[in-house]
Amino acid sequence: MVSNPFTLTDRTVLVVGASSGIGAATAALASELGAEVILASRSAAKLEAVRDALPRPDWARIVPMDYLDPASVTSALADVPHIDHVLISAVADENAKRGPFTELTEETMRASFDKFWGQVHVLRAVAARMERGGSATLFASVAGLKPSGPDSGLSVMNGVRAAVMQLGRSLAIELAPLRMNVLAPGVVLTNVWTETQREELGSWMEAELPVRTAGRPEHIAQAAVALMTNPYISGVVLPVDGGLHLT
């Protein structure tokens, strides 16, 4: 009988950004596969709702934190002795704004780097307590792999996404044998979009993407778990975008 290669039994998985969307979906899948799940985000109330909906809520705990504040991250994880895998899916895009490069203020451009620094804060807090066989999965976007259109206003934000990708690849060498990978999702139907936008985007993806399928949080969660459980993958930037990066 072949064993399940995707099992997370007896593993501890930290999901930063677990209060909704991709983070919540990954936490649910990890719980289903046997992991003890640590749910992190700024909103304790949202984390409690996610925990209560997990397949194994008794094997989950919440640690409210602001990953943009290194002291908050350190404090939240102070009594967590061991972590096998971490996914950092929080987006930190609240203050990042798209716009023509020559018109964006320096303050706005610096805010776009919250996505980068938040992931740095978490990695610095957890790397020392992760052992051989552990993994960290960072979060970027497929937009970091190729330029957007000339009128997209995304040049700075895409530069940040590319920085996250190179950080992950470089740390795969520096922090080895800890495995480091980067997820690069495409368009995903989460609650960051309005219901109308989700309907429009879903129709567009089903008509235009090579896979003719609308991206959902569960698709990204499956890729995240694959990166956690495969001991032979490190230094990878994985597009999970229905083939968008090919178009």
C-alpha positions in Angstrom: 0.0 0.0 0.0 1.5 3.4 -1.1 1.6 5.9 1.7 0.2 9.4 1.2 3.1 11.7 0.2 1.1 14.8 1.1 0.6 13.9 4.8 1.3 16.5 7.4 0.8 14.3 10.4 2.9 15.3 13.4 3.9 18.5 11.6 3.4 22.0 12.8 2.4 24.5 10.1 2.3 28.3 10.7 0.1 30.2 8.3 0.6 34.0 8.4 -2.4 35.6 6.8 -4.8 32.8 7.8 -7.8 35.0 8.5 -9.2 34.7 4.9 -8.7 33.7 1.3 -5.6 31.6 0.4 -4.3 31.5 4.0 -7.5 30.2 5.4 -7.7 27.6 2.6 -4.2 26.4 3.2 -4.8 26.2 7.0 -7.9 24.1 6.3 -6.1 21.7 4.0 -3.1 21.4 6.3 -5.5 20.6 9.2 -7.2 18.0 7.0 -3.8 16.4 6.3 -3.0 16.0 10.0 -1.0 19.1 10.8 -1.1 21.1 14.0 -1.9 24.5 12.6 -0.9 27.9 14.0 -3.1 30.7 12.6 -1.6 34.2 12.4 -3.1 37.5 11.4 -4.0 40.8 12.9 -7.7 40.0 13.6 -8.2 37.5 16.5 -11.9 37.4 15.8 -11.4 36.3 12.2 -8.8 33.8 13.2 -11.2 32.3 15.7 -13.8 31.9 13.0 -11.3 30.2 10.7 -10.1 27.9 13.5 -13.6 26.8 14.4 -14.2 25.8 10.8 -11.1 23.6 10.5 -11.4 19.9 10.2 -9.5 19.5 13.5 -10.0 22.8 15.5 -8.6 21.2 18.7 -5.3 20.9 16.9 -5.1 24.6 16.1 -4.1 27.7 17.9 -4.3 31.4 17.0 -1.5 34.0 17.4 -2.7 37.5 16.5 0.2 39.5 15.1 1.0 42.4 12.8 3.6 41.1 10.5 4.7 44.6 9.6 5.9 45.1 13.2 8.8 42.9 14.0 8.2 43.2 17.8 4.6 42.0 17.3 5.9 39.0 15.4 8.5 38.1 17.9 6.0 38.4 20.8 3.3 36.4 19.1 5.7 33.5 18.4 7.6 33.7 21.7 6.1 30.5 23.1 6.0 28.5 19.9 9.0 26.2 20.3 9.0 24.5 17.0 7.7 25.0 13.4 8.0 22.6 10.6 6.5 24.7 7.8 5.5 28.3 7.3 3.4 29.9 4.6 3.3 33.7 4.6 0.3 34.6 2.6 -0.6 38.0 4.1 -0.6 40.6 1.3 0.0 43.9 3.0 -1.3 45.8 0.0 -3.5 48.2 1.9 -1.2 51.2 1.4 0.2 50.1 -2.0 -1.3 52.0 -4.9 -0.9 51.5 -8.6 -0.1 54.5 -10.8 2.3 55.9 -13.4 5.9 55.6 -12.1 6.6 59.3 -12.6 3.6 60.3 -10.6 3.7 58.0 -7.6 5.0 59.6 -4.4 8.0 58.1 -2.7 5.8 57.4 0.3 3.4 55.3 -1.8 6.3 53.4 -3.4 7.8 52.6 0.0 4.4 51.3 1.2 4.5 48.8 -1.6 7.5 47.2 0.1 5.4 46.3 3.1 4.8 43.0 1.3 8.6 42.4 1.3 9.4 43.5 4.8 6.5 41.7 6.4 7.8 38.4 5.0 11.3 39.3 6.2 10.1 39.9 9.8 8.4 36.5 9.9 11.4 34.6 8.4 13.8 36.2 10.9 11.6 35.2 13.8 11.1 31.5 12.8 14.2 30.4 10.9 16.2 29.5 13.9 13.5 27.2 15.3 13.0 25.3 12.1 14.8 22.1 11.6 16.1 20.0 8.7 13.2 19.0 6.5 11.3 22.2 7.3 10.2 24.7 4.7 9.2 28.3 4.3 6.9 29.4 1.4 6.8 33.1 0.5 4.1 34.8 -1.4 4.6 36.9 -4.5 2.5 37.1 -7.7 2.9 35.9 -11.2 3.1 39.6 -12.1 6.6 39.5 -10.7 7.7 37.2 -13.6 6.9 39.5 -16.5 6.1 43.2 -17.1 2.5 44.3 -17.0 1.1 46.5 -19.7 2.3 50.1 -20.2 -0.8 51.5 -18.6 -1.1 49.1 -15.7 0.5 51.3 -13.1 2.1 48.2 -11.5 5.8 48.7 -12.2 6.7 49.4 -8.5 4.4 46.7 -7.1 5.8 44.2 -9.6 9.3 45.1 -8.6 8.4 44.2 -5.0 7.1 40.9 -6.1 10.3 40.2 -8.0 12.3 41.1 -4.9 10.3 38.5 -2.9 11.1 35.9 -5.5 14.8 36.6 -5.4 14.8 36.7 -1.6 13.3 33.2 -1.5 15.8 31.8 -4.1 18.8 33.4 -2.3 17.7 32.1 1.1 17.3 28.6 -0.3 21.1 28.7 -0.4 21.9 30.7 2.7 19.5 28.9 5.0 19.9 25.4 3.6 18.9 22.7 4.5 15.8 24.7 5.3 13.8 24.7 2.1 12.6 28.0 0.7 10.1 28.4 -2.1 7.9 31.2 -3.5 4.3 30.9 -4.7 3.4 33.2 -7.6 -0.4 33.1 -7.9 -2.3 34.6 -10.7 -5.9 36.0 -10.4 -7.7 34.2 -7.6 -11.3 34.6 -6.6 -11.1 35.8 -3.0 -13.0 38.4 -1.0 -10.6 41.2 -2.0 -12.9 41.4 -5.0 -16.5 42.5 -4.9 -19.1 39.9 -5.9 -19.5 41.6 -9.3 -15.8 41.6 -9.9 -15.5 37.9 -9.0 -18.2 37.1 -11.5 -16.5 39.1 -14.2 -13.1 37.7 -13.4 -14.4 34.2 -13.3 -16.0 34.5 -16.7 -12.8 36.0 -18.1 -10.6 33.2 -16.7 -12.9 30.5 -18.0 -12.8 32.1 -21.4 -9.2 33.3 -21.8 -6.8 31.3 -19.6 -5.1 28.3 -21.1 -6.7 26.0 -18.5 -10.2 27.6 -19.0 -10.6 27.5 -15.2 -11.2 30.2 -12.6 -8.5 30.4 -9.9 -9.7 29.7 -6.4 -8.0 29.8 -3.0 -8.1 26.0 -2.8 -5.9 25.8 -6.0 -3.2 27.8 -4.3 -3.5 25.9 -1.0 -2.9 22.6 -2.9 0.3 24.0 -4.4 1.4 25.3 -1.0 1.0 21.9 0.6 2.9 20.3 -2.3 5.8 22.6 -1.6 5.7 21.8 2.1 5.6 18.0 1.7 8.1 17.4 -1.1 11.6 17.3 0.4 13.3 17.6 -3.0 11.9 21.1 -3.9 13.8 24.2 -2.9 14.5 27.5 -4.5 11.5 27.4 -6.8 9.2 30.2 -7.9 6.0 28.4 -8.7 3.4 30.1 -10.9 -0.1 28.9 -9.9 -2.0 31.0 -12.4 -3.8 28.8 -14.9 -1.1 29.5 -17.5 -1.5 33.3 -17.3 2.3 33.8 -17.4 2.4 32.1 -20.8 0.0 34.6 -22.4 
